[in-house]
Amino acid sequence: MGQRASTIVNKLSSSFSYHGGSGEFCEEDLIDGGRSLASFKGGTPFVYSRQGSMYFDEDGDLAHEFYEEIKKGGKRKMKRVDKNLTPQGEVRYRHPCLHVDFPIIMYSD
């Protein structure tokens, strides 16, 4: 009974002290009567930035999509612009978030 708790504590502490890998799960040896446990092998459980989903246009405006108005005869149409757009790149979070694959229960009923 105490051995299971110490195993969980060791896995959590090793996930904080590991300094390599891609931050993904990896399967460990069979433990506890044949059930396999996965452990988090990331450098830190926190995520500080993400890849941005918006684009900059030539004028420096930032948006998800850009449109231009085209006039043909008496009709006006909106045409989506997909040329000369630059991806936003890395966006830093205001507050660090927990990695989605971090194996810890935050709340239980």
PyMOL commands that set and color helices and strands:
alter all, ss='L'
color gray80, all
select helices_A, chain A and resi 2-17
alter helices_A, ss='H'
color red, helices_A
select strands_A, chain A and resi 25-31+35-40+46-51+55-56+62-63+66-72+75-81+86-87+90-98
alter strands_A, ss='S'
color yellow, strands_A
deselect
rebuild
show_as cartoon
